[in-house]
Amino acid sequence: MAIAWLLLLAGAVVVYHRLTPKAQIPWLLLLSYAFYAWWAWHFLPLLAGLTLVTYAIAARIAVWPRDDRRRRRWLLAGVAANVAALALLRYGFRSAPFASPFAVLGISFYALQAIAYLLDTYSGALRTRPPFAHFALYLAYFPKIVAGPIERPNAFLAQLAQPRPVDDERLARAATLIAVGLTRKLLIADPLAQQIPAATFTDPASFGTLALWAAMFGYVFVLYNDFAGYTSIARGVSGLFGIELSPNFAVPFAAESFTDLWNRWHITFSHWLRDYIYMPLSRALLRRRLSRANLANLILPPLVTMLVCGLWHGTSAHMVLWGGLHGVYLIAERSARLRWPPAPGSLAPAWRRRLGIATVFTLSVWAFVLLRLPTDQALAFWQELLSVRPGIPFEPRLVLFMIPSLWLDWMQLRYGEEVLFAHWPRPARVAALTVAVLLWLAMLGAVAPASFVYQGF
């Protein structure tokens, strides 16, 4: 499967760059629909239907004057159509994410992009109406349809409206992103997942305290490297076609606050929630009472936003609780900052910044247990974490697979650039790529590659 995919991708890239810029759009649209049909042909009519409905409704929104009630009605109809499709076809058949025989490929991602298109058309943020083929490609673009990033219409459509050359620098950047993504997936996420005994979560009483803490941290490292690896590969593949996709992760384990965390973790989704839920709700509450001590504005925007975040992951109680817990973290942080305004990051004492990083990391990892376990099992797991007892000992190999992840993040944090390897001397790049390829092949022979966590989400 992987070899066939690489050969098809190489052929698609060659054909793409032999076409005129105008002809490249239909070619990419054809590729995207063929890719979707390869994975889930029976849901192709859903993608096409939502594309047609959203585009037509946006056209109606743009027709009427800005203060016309008919615009709001069309907006509500368009948003309702996408939310209904998402709710019925995802949550109507499953309450937990990541595992179901009935998974509508990518609907969690392209439905949000369709809603963003409608809202931006309504607000005037999107001032020009794109050709239908451009909009259809915006929703169906194959590198991002399975698991994002969740692109904004202005940024993506602007790239389709102009030539998209790929020079040596962009090619090197794309190759570097793909290499980093494959490393995170094949050399960190998959083998690390193999090192975490499933019984650690289902029967925590049998394991020692240190083993439980290691499994909890290990699980989050798996989730992070799997998703960040996918995003990096998707961005690299897109770069081969001259289209830049948004970054989704920015060293999240270095976050000094929970607000900072959500500017670093699943960035495109976090910013979607911020711009379309948090900010409108906050502005509405501030219009009622413009005050720093506005209790409703202090509590409701972060709590509602994070509850929606939890519901997006699944309707089961533990998903909602996971979102609610992060909402509580944000509320507590905002309350503390009202009482003790923080110094700017560069002026804060080093010990305070390190304490913030350790606190945010530990509490966020603690909450992520709810993504893995139902509420009752999560409570039992947390109870065992706080006890000190002997049991099945800690597996040191867990740490060995976390080190490369920490090193990649440290390099990115130190140099402030995600593709810093592209600036290494050519011999160093060749050597690093050679070692990476050999390790990928060795790991493929030792560990069966797993599906991406958000694949089919």
N, C-alpha and C positions, 0 to 999 in steps of 0.2 A: 504493500500500500504506500509506504513512504517513498520508495523508488519511483513508483508510477506518478505520485504527486509531484516529485521533483522534476521529472521529465516533462510532465504537462505544464508545470509552472515555467520551466525554461522555454518551452515552445511558445507559450502565451506571451512571455516577455519579448521574445524575438519578433513575433508578429506585431505586437503593439508598437514597437519602435520603428517598424517599417511603414506604419500607417501615418496619415496626416493627423494633426491634433483634433480636427473635427471628427474623423473616422475612429479615433481612439475611444471615444465615449461609447458608441454602440458596441464596440468590441469588448470593452470592460463590462458593459451591462450584460452582454451575452455570456461572458465568462462567469459573471456573478450568478446569473440564473442557472447556468449549467452546474456550477459548484453546489448551489442550494439543492438542485434536483438530485445530484449525486448523493447527498446526505439524507434528504427528506423530501422526495419528489411529491409525496401526497400532501404536503403543506405548502406547495408552490402557489396554489390558487389563493391561499390566505395572504401570503406576502403580496401577490399581485393585486388582490382585492383591496387591501388596506392602502396600498400605494395609490390606486386609482381614487378611492374615496377621499383620502387625505388631500391629494392634489386638487381634486374638484372642489372640496369644501374650502380650502385655502384661497382658491380663485374667487369664491363667493364672498369670503371675508374681505378680500382686497377691493371688491367692487363698491361696497357701500361706504358712505361717509364715516369718518372716524367715530362720531358719537351716535351712530345709528344702532338701535337695539337689535336689528337683524344681524349685525356682525357678531354680537355676543351669542345670539342663538346658534349661528353657524359654528362659532368656536366651541360652544358647549356640545353640539352634536358631533363635531370632529373628535374632540377629546374623549367624549363618551364612547364613540365607536372603537377607538384604540384601547381604552381602559377595559371595555367590555370584552374585546377579543383577548386581551392579556389575562383578565380575571377568569373568563370561562375556559379558555384553552390551556391555561397553566394551572390555576388554582381549583378549577372545577374537577380536575382529575388527579391532583396531588397537592399535598400540603407541605411536603418537605422538598427542598431543592436537591439538585445534584444526583438524584436517583429516581428513575421512573421509567417504565416501559412506554409511557406516553409523554414524550417531550417534544414540544413544538420548537424546532431549532431556531434559536436567536430571537424569539419574539420579545423576550425581556429587554433586549437591546434596541431592536428597530422600532418597537412601539414607542419607547421614550424619545427616539429621534423624530418620529412622526409628530408626537405631541409638541416637541420643541419647535418644529417647523410651523405648526399652527399658532402657537403662542407668539413666536417672533413675527409672524405675518400680522397677527392682531395688534401687537404693540408697536409695529412700525420698525422694529429692529432689522427686519428683512425687507429692504426697500424695493428690490427687483424680483420679479417672478422668473424663476429659472425655466428653461425648456423641460418638458416632461421627462426626457431621457436623463437629464442631469439629476432631477429629483429622484427618479427611480433608482439611479445608481447611488445616490446619497443613502437610501435605505438599504439597498441590497449589496453594496460593495463587498466582495467576498472576503478580503482579509479581516474585516471587522464584524461581519454579520453574526458569527458564531458566539463571540464573547467580547465584543467591543474592540477598541474604545468607543464610547458614546460621543459621536461627533456633533458639533453645533452646525446648523445649516450655513451660516455666513462663512465660517472658516473653510468648510469642505467645498461648498459650491463655488466659492471664489477661485479655488484651484482648478476646477473644471472649466472655468470660463477663460483660462489663459493657457499658453503652451506649458508643457511639463517636461522640460529637458532633463536628462539624467547624465551628468558629467562624472568624471572619475571621483570627485569628492563625494557626491551623493551616492555613488555606487559603493564606495568604501564605507560610508555611514550605514547604508542599508545592510551590507554584509556583516558589519560589526554588530548591529542590533540583532540580526538573525543568530549570529554566533553566541552572543550573550544569552539570548532566549533559549537556545538549545542547551547551553550549559546549565542554566537554572532548572530546566525541565529534566534533562537526562542525567546530569551529574549531581544534582542536589535534591530536587523534589521527589522524583521516583524512588531512588535508593533510600532516601531518608524515610519515606513512607513505609518502605519494607522493613525498616529497623524498629518501627513502633508497634509493639504487639497490640492487636485489636482488643485483647482482654484487659489492657491497661484501662480502657474506658468502660468496658462492660462489667469488669470485676475488679474495681480498684482496691478492694480490701485485701487482695492477694499480693499486692505490690508494695514495696517500700516507698516511703515518702519521697525520697530523692528520685526514684524511678517515675513517680507520678508527675512531679514537677518537670522532669526532662521530657516526658511524653507530651505534656501540655504545651511546652515551648516548641517541641519538635513539630507538633501538629500545625501550629501557626507558621512555622518556617516552611512547611510543606505547602500550605495554602498560599503563602506569599510568593514563593518561588515558582509555583505552578502557574499562578495567575499572572505574575509579572513576566514570567518566561513566555507565556502565550502572547501577551501584549507586545513584548519586544519582537517576537517573530512576526506578528501581524504588521507592526510598524516597519520592520525591515522589508518584508515582502511588498508592502505598499510603496516603499521607497524605490523599489525596482521599476515602478510605473510612474515615478516622479510625483507621487501624492504623499504629502506628509500627514500622518495621523498624530493625534495628541498623545502626550505621555500620560500614563496612568498611575505610575508609582514614582516617588522621589525620596528614597531612603526613609521609609515610614518609621523604622525603629529608632530614628534619631529625632523624632518629634518631641518637642519640649512642653507641649500642651495638647489637650484633646482637640482644640481648634486646629492646631498645627497638624495633628495626626490626620484629620480629614481633608487637609490640603496636600497630603502626601500619599494617602491610601485610596485606591480606586478613584483617582482624581476626577475623571470625567463624570462619573456618577455622583460623587460628592458635590461637584460644582453644579450639576443639573438640579440636585435637591436644594442647594443653596439658592440658586437663581429663580427657580420656579415654585418653590414651596416656602423656604425659610424667609427670603427677603419680602415676597408679597405679604405673607402673614405678619411679619414684623412691621412693615410699613402701615398696614391696616390698623394694627394695635397702637402704633405711635401716633396715628392721626387722632385717635381718641384721647390720648394723654401723652404729650411729649415730655417725658421725664426719664432720667436715668433710673429712678426708683419704680418705674412701671412694672409691677409684679407680673402682670399677664405677659408683657413682652419679654420678661426675663425667663419665664417658664415655658410658655406655649410654643414659640417658634422652634427651639431646639428639641423639645419633647415630641411635637407632632412630626417634625422632619425625620427624626431618628426612628419613630414608630413606622413611618412610611418606608424608611430604609429596611426595617425588619420585615415588613409585609412584602416588599419587593423580593426578598429572599425566600419567603414562604409564609403561609397563613397559620402554621402550627404555633402553639403557645410559646415554645422556646425561641422561635424566631422573633416574635413580637417582643418577648422579654429581652432578647439580645439588643434589639433596637432601643427599647425603653431604658435599658441599663446605660447604654451610651448617651442617651438623652439626659439621664440623671447626672452622668459625669460632666456633660457640657453645662448643665444648669449650676452645678456646684462650682465649676470653674468660673463661670460668669459672675456668680454671687461673690466669690472670693476676690475677684478682680475689682468689683465695685468697692469693696471695703479696703483692699490693699492693692492699688493700681501697680502693675508690674513695671519694672524698668525696661526700656528697649532691649531686645535680645543681645545686642553687642555690648550693652553696658551692664547687664546683669552679672553678678558674681559667677565664677565658673562652677562653684559648688552647687549653686541654686539651679543652674542649667542642667548639670548632671543629675541632680535630684529629680528635676522635672522629667528628664528622659527616662530615668529608672521607674518613676511612678506611673507615667503614661504607658510605658511598655508593659509593666507588670499587670496593671488593671485592665488594659485592653486585651492582653492574652488571657487573663482570667475570664473576661466576658466572652471571648471567642469559643470557650468550651460549649456555649449554647448553640453554636453553629454545628457542633458535632453530636450533641446529645440532647434528648428530650429533657424537659425541666426536672423531673424527678431524678433521673440518672445524673444530671449535671449537679444537682444539690448533693447527691451522695458522693460524687467525685470531689466536689469542693470540700466536703466534710473530711474526706480522707487526706486531702492536701494539707489541711491544717492540723492533722494529727501526726505524731512522730511514732512510727512503729516499724518493726522489721518486716520483711517480705521479700518477694522476688527482687533482686538487686537492680541497680541502675545499669543500663547498657552503655558503656563509654563510646561505642561507635556512633551513637546519636550525635555526639559533639563533633565528630570528625566530618560529618556531612553538613553541619551548620557553619563550620569555619569558612568554606568557600563563599557562602552567602554573605557572611559578615565582611569578608575581604572585598568582595565586589561592591558592597555598599560603602565600605570605608574608602575605597578608591574613588568612587563617585562623589562622596562627601568631601574628600580632601581636595580633589581637582575641580569640583563644581561642574562636571560635564559627564553625561551618561555614556558617551562614545569616546572616552579618552584614549582607548586602545588604538583608535584610528590615527592618533598622533604619535604613536611609538615609532621608533626607527623601523624601516622595512624588515631588516633581519629579525628583530624582536617580534614583529607582527606575524611573520611567516612561521617562526618557531612556536609562538603561542597557538596559532591556528592549527599547526600540525599536531601539537600535543593534544589540543582540544578534540580534534577529529579522531585521533587514536583512542582517547578516553571515551568519546561517544560510542564508537564501535565496540569497545570492550564492555561498556555498560549495557549496550543493547543486547550483547550476548549473555550477560549475567543476570539482567533484570528485565522482565517483560515490560515494555513501555505501557503506561497507563493512559487513559483518556485524560484530557485536561479537565480540571475540576468544574469549570464553568461551561464546558462543552454541552450543548443542548439545553442551556439554561434559558 
